[in-house]
């Protein structure tokens, strides 16, 4: 059996997929197979996969109806055959040649480790990422160094399960999936990723592993190039009128609810409830912007149920006004804020 199964979900990424596969084939570590899960692509992906599989016997693929990245990854995990480790690569990202070799070495030398993750480099093709945003994301990785319970060698930092869980509750660390290699034996459920989530499905998976007590290991070096090209599902757009943003906020709130169903300390629960309150408030704002005042009221109330805040309370009260008055006040406030 191959030691590693490389899992690549893809949806309408034909040109980028070819480069992602090439970055796997260029790895210094070669004991792997590649399983690509095509999530119902309508572009040239089928031809790219046929050509790649014809050239590389270790590559196979599964064609699915469109159902999201979580479902696609689960399908790839369930494909016949055995493996010891699963390595994840999104079709729009690239691995550096040392990624698998260094990650697998740690997992082999440290049999208690459930997950290895590493630093990544952002390739912003849109101009949307500010230097502050990039540094903020990088800081969450570097926090892992300070949180480490031990460092068996330079650049290798082990975080015990409790530390991982607490740090993720406080958003202090969050692995980037395309840098992650997971020990298969550490995953105790059949569906690794929650298919109800359109975003944050990877975070929910990490949190599940951490809540189960599995130590993580952070490799303090760049292993992956994350390409931001303008239509990433977890992009930075904040247009409340967008159906895509509405779906994203629904998924973020569900992610917080999933975390609250897991065993947490009182301090961790307070942190997650704060995040759930913000997610519910933003979802309410999106519903209000899109004209669904009934659902907006419901989620303003949810936000207050998780944590009291003046913004949620004020919006909750105003949302009980007749719709024409509510939206008139909303337009007036927008005009005042914009100075028009």
N, C-alpha and C positions, 0 to 999 in steps of 0.2 A: 504494500500500500504506500502511496505517497505520504510523506510526513505532514505536508501542508496542503490544505485545500484553499485556493485563492478564489474568493467570491466577488464577482463583479455584477451588480445590477445595472441595467441600462435602459434608458427611455429616450429615443430620438437623439442619440449622441453619436451617430455613425462616424463622423470625422474624428471626434475626440476619443472614441472607443478604440480605434486602431492604435492611437498613441499610447493609451493606457495599457493595452495588451503588450505592446512593444516594451514598455517599462518593466513589465513582469518578466518577459523573456530575457531582459538584460540583467537580471539579478545574478549576483555572485553565487547565491545559494540556488540549487536547481532541483531539489527533491520536492516537487510540488505538482499538482494538477490545477487547471483553471476551469472554473464553472461560471459561465456567463448566463445570467437570467435576463432575458429580453422581456421587459414589462409592457408588451403590446406596442412596440415602436411602429411608426408609419413611414419612417424615412428609409435610408439605405442600409439600415442595421443588418438585415438578413443577409445581404450580399457580403458585408464585412465579416460576419460570423462564418459564413460558408467558406470564404477564402482563408480566414485564420485557422479554422479547424482542418482545412485541407493541407495547410503547411505545418501545423503543429499538432502532433498526436495527443499531447497532454491537455488539449483544450476541447471542451464540449460545451454545449449550450442547451438551454431549455427555453421554449417560446411560450409566453403566457399572454392572457388577456390583460389589459391595463388595470392594475390594482394597487399600485404604489410600491415604493422601495422596500418596505418591510416585508410584504408578501413575496416579492421577488427574492430577497435574501433568504427567507425561510425555504423557498422552493430549491434554491441552490444548496442549502445545508442538507436538505432531505434527499438529494440525488444519490443514487446507489454508489456504494463504495465506502471505504473507511479512511479516516485520517486522524492525526493526533492534534493538529492545530488548524484553526481557521484564520485566514488573513483576509481583510476586507479592503477593497479598492473601489471607489466610485468611478464611474466611467469618464468623468471630467477631471480626474486627478491623475497624478503621476508619482510613481515610486522612484526614489534614488536607488542606485544599484546595490547599496549595502543593506537595504531595509530588512529583507527576510533573514539574511545571515546573522545580523546582530540581534534581531528579535528572537529568533529560534534559539540562538546560543544561550540567551538568558533563561528562556523557558526550560531548556534542557538542564542547565546548571542549577536552577532554582525550582524544584518540582512543586513547591507550594504556591507558586505564582499562578493566578488565574488569568491575568491579562497584562500584556505589555503595550504601552503606547509611547509615542515619541513626539518631538517637536515637528512643526510643519512650516513651510514657507508659502505665503499668500502671493499668488500671481493675480493682481487685479487688472482685468482687461476692460473695466468699465469706468474707472475714476471715481467710483462711489465710496471706496474705502479711504477714510482719512488716516493720517498717521496715528492719531489718538486711538482710533478703533483698532488698528493693527497692533499697536502696543498693548492695548487692553487685552486683546485676545492672547497675545504672546505671554503676558504676565500670568494668565491663569495656568499656563504650562509651567512656567518657572516657579510658581508657587509650590509645585510638587516637590521641588528640591528641598524647600524649607520644611515641608510636611513629612519628609521621609523618615521612617522609623530606623532605617539603616541604609548604608551605601556600600555594597560589597566590593565595588571597584569604581574608579573614576567614571562619572557620567551615567552610572546606574543607580537608581534610587527606588527603594522598595517602600511602599506605603501599605500599612496593614488595612484590613477591611473596614474597621471602625473609623480610621482616619479618612479613608476614601469616601465613606458614606457621609460623614460630617462635612467634609470639604465640598462634596457635591450638593449637599443641602444649602450651603452658603455660597454656591456658585464660585468657589475658589479654584476648582479645577474642573475640566471637562475634556476628556480625550476627543480627538478628531478621529472619526472612524477609519479613514484611510491610512492612519498610522497604527492601527490596532491589530494585534495578533492575539487570539484567544485560545486557551487550552480547552479542547472539546469536553474533557471530563469535568470541567468546572460548571458546565451548563446543564442544569437538571430539569429542563422543561423541553417539550417537543418543538414548540414554536419559539424560536429564540427572540424574535422581534414582534412587537404588538402591532398587528395589521390595522388596528383602529386608528393609529397615529399616522398622520400625513407628514408631520415633522416631529422631531424629538424622539423618534422611535429608537435611535441609537443611544440617546441619553437614558431612556427607560431601561434599555438592556444593560448598560453599564451600572445603573443604580441597582438593578436586580442582582447583579454579580456582587457588588459591594455590600448590599444588605445581607447576602448569604455568607459574608465573612471572608471572601476571597481577596488576598492581597493583590494590588496592582504594582506594576513596575514602570517607572518613567525613564526613558532614555533621553538624556539631555543633549540631543543632536537632531538636526533636521533630517527627516526620513522621507517626507512627502511634499510635493508641490500641489497646493490647493488652488485650483483655477476658478476665479470669480468672473463669470462671463456675462452676467446680466440677467439670466433666467434661472439661476440656482433657486431651488424651492425655498431655501432658508435665507434668501437674499435680504437686503437691508431696506427695501421699499416700505413706506409707512402710509400708503394711501388707504384710508379707512373705507373708502367706497369700493375697494377691490374685493371681489369674491374670493380671490386667492388669499388675501390677507385674512378674511373672515375664517376661512378653513384653517389657516395657520394658527390663529388665536384659539379656535376650538380645540385643535390638537394640543397646544401648549397647556390649556386648562386641564384637559384630560390627563396629560402627563403629570401635572401636579397632583391630581386626584389619585393616580396610580401610586405615586410616592407616598401619599398619606395612608394608603392601605398596607404599607409595609411597616415592619417594626422599627420605630424611631424613638430616640430619647425625647424628653419634653422640649429641650432646646432645639433639636433638629426639627421637631414638629412645628415649632413656632416659626422657624425660618421658612419652611415649606408653605405654611399657611399664609405667610406674607407674600410669597410668590404666587400662590393660588389667588389671593385677593387682587393682585395686580393683573393677572391673566383674566380673571372674571371681569374686572373693570374695563380692560381694553376690548374684550369681546363685546361687552355692553355698548361701548362707544362705537364699535364697528356696526353693530346691529342698528343703533340709533342713526348713524350716518346713512345706512342703507334703507331706512324707512320702516324697520320692524321694531316699533316702539314697545310692543308687548314683550318680545324677547329681551330687549334692552332693559326694561324694568326688572325682569327676572334675574338678569345677571348683575345688575347693580345691587340687588338684594343679596345675591350669592357673594359678591365682593365684601359687603358689610358683614356677612356671616363668617367669613374667614378672618377679617381684621377690620376694625373700625378705621375709617379715614374720612376727612372732610370732603374730598373730591367725590367719593362714591356716595356719601350721604346727600350732598347737594344735588348731584345728578339724579339720584333716586327720587328725591322730592320733586324736582322739576319734571321728571319723566311722567309724573302723575297728572300734570296739566293736560288740557286738551291738546291734541297733536298740533294744530295750527299755531297755538301759542308757544308750545315747546320749540318747534322748529323756527318760529320767528325770533325767539330769544337766542337760539343757537346761532342763527345767521347774524343777529346783531352783535353777539359776542365775537364772532369771527371777524366782523368788520372792524370792531374796536381793536382787536388784537393786531390785525394787519395794518391798522392806521388809515383805512379808507373811509 
